[in-house]
Amino acid sequence: MRGCFDDFLRSYSPLIRNILDNDEHHEIQILYTQVDRDSKNNPILNEYEYGVEAGNYFYPASSIKLPAALVALEKMAALSVPNLNRDTPLKIKISHNSQTAVDVDNSAHKGQPTLAHYIRKLFVVSDNDAYDRLYEWVGQHCLNETLWAKGYLDIRLTHRLSQPMSLENNRYTNEFVFYVEDGEIFRQPSQFSKEIFSVTSPILKGVGEVVDGVFKKKPKDFSGLNMVSVRILQDLMKAVVMPECLPVDRRFAISPDDRRFLLKVMSMLPFECNYPIYDRSKYYDSYVKFLMFGDSKNHIPSEIRIFNKAGLAYGYLIDNAYIVDLKRGVEFFLTVVISVNKNGIYNDGKYEYDELGFPFLSHIGRAVYEYETKRKRPHKADLSEFDFIGIR
């Protein structure tokens, strides 16, 4: 396939071909990584790309929740406080304007919020409040500096997702208290990021935006909002799935148990979740699984596990995934971005998600999957560590 990736994609379906032929309107980026195995099951990776450029800004939406989960777990592990782990109950205090507190979470086991509960909700249904709590736990400065120190430079995380706040207020994060039955075991004071992480040069998109119900005829400036490149997104996925494929300094210092927990919740479908319990008619299998299945509400076959973090906002759809078929021995990484904002106006609610976005990501996912089912491999992959069928 080398050298003809775009020809392969165009040949799969008229929908893909038509959208790629109008790429200047859709800002498409696709990064596909084949995985082969040697005789000892060690992975060998080969990348193919379409339109991938680090400087091509897209709003990453919820796809940035993956690095937040990784840094949150690494930060907790580094503290080495007895009885402090992802399942330790916590309370969140108000320490600055616009912040909200948490004492109980009725969707959690025994009503007790934990980092594990937030991470589970973050992946299973892409809960925005759950991301905000991880952002507050880590702190804006620590979140960005940790990622940069590991070489993930094309990323900038500046704000919460569910709580509308100014860039200034997003620099302040809450106090956290962790406790067990005997009482408090760890308290983290509120934090303030002295460094300003928004860029100084404007990032202008579109022809206008709606602000507080009023149309403003000028490009939207994304310079203060979150940013990440497609390549960094996929590298972060590899850091969870195949950390051995990355240099040691780009890996995350989390325990094998924390890594397995991440893998489990990343691939978990809403109906497989015990806390919270999700109504399958509303939270269907493909609710946050856009590749392969985003254009359908049908059940996903149990042998196909999708370890991913998708995002959707401002007309952008993103899915960053490692996909396996346990029955056929198929595995691959696939990260796709598309913009579906035909009129170039942001916040007007007029995006072509259903008409173009979800079908495009579904077709791209199926195109690569079907190719992978026919591709000859030097050795059969042992994918047993990714078998979470029936595990809740």
GIRATA-V596483 format. One record per run of one state. SS is the DSSP state (@ for helix, = for strand, . for the rest). FROM is the first residue (numbers start at 1). LEN is the number of residues. If there is no record, write none. Layout:
# GIRATA-V596483
ss=<SS SS>
from=<FROM FROM>
len=<LEN LEN>
This chain:
# GIRATA-V596483
ss=<. @ . @ . @ . = . = . @ . = . = . @ . @ . @ . @ . = . @ = . = . = . = . = . = . = . = . = . @ . @ . @ . @ . @ . = . = . = . = . @ . @ .>
from=<1 5 13 14 22 23 26 29 38 43 51 61 80 90 94 102 103 109 112 115 125 128 139 140 150 155 157 169 172 174 175 181 183 189 191 193 204 206 208 212 214 217 220 222 227 229 230 242 243 246 248 251 256 268 270 273 304 314 316 326 330 340 345 347 353 375 384 387>
len=<4 8 1 8 1 3 3 9 5 8 10 19 10 4 8 1 6 3 3 10 3 11 1 10 5 2 12 3 2 1 6 2 6 2 2 11 2 2 4 2 3 3 2 5 2 1 12 1 3 2 3 5 12 2 3 31 10 2 10 4 10 5 2 6 22 9 3 6>
